[in-house]
């Protein structure tokens, strides 16, 4: 019985999709080295001295490690076929250090990031990476800033903007159904072009084995999301199923 269960897990839809993604990356590799070589080595060395990546250092300092984060974000871009698509305009919500948009620009795309300005490290990494960043807080029941344009792709990786404040027990209070409905409608009606896509990528939850609460999953499914592991991909029209490979 245990062996049978193991074989069943090997042939789940998610496992097959994962195998397909690995095979596609192998067939269409992206050389990470030129993306690293284009960075100002002296400037990044100086930044690593001021924000050392050591066990006793602040956890945020791990984002100075370009050798780790650029390959991670190359894979994120490949998951959306950005290494094989025509130039797209991209809006990255919660852009953090800016690695994803940097990789996207190196693949021929362009875009803008949105984030708060509370981390001096991110202020410096986005500048060194040449990433345009708009300072704004993403809040429940409030529209995103007006960028004067719409985008082919809106992304949000390792989402945490849905966490508001901690309760008396130290647990995060998170957006409720109405907050997510408002956010999804705002992105779809104001931020995305007619054939645009929205990619939401979530952190593991406290139990370490789920990414979505049942309520959040229900909202995403009701809005036509294609869910794959930590990711939810949505089209402009909730009646349509978005594809990781762009149609244009």
Buried (B, 14 or more C-beta within 10 A) or exposed (E): EEEEEEEEEEEEEEEEEEEEBEEBBEEEEBEBEEBBEEBEEEEBEEBBEEBEBEEEEEEBBBBBBBEEBBBEBBBBBBBBBBBEBEEBBBBBBBBBBBBBBBBBBBBEBEBBBBBEEEBEBBBBBBEBBEBEBEEBEBBBEEBBBEBEEBBBBBBBBEBEBBEEEEEEEEEEEBBBEEBBBBBBEBBBEEBBBEBBBBBBBBEEEEEEEEBBEEEBBEBBEEBBBBBBEBBBBBBBEBEEEBEBEBEE
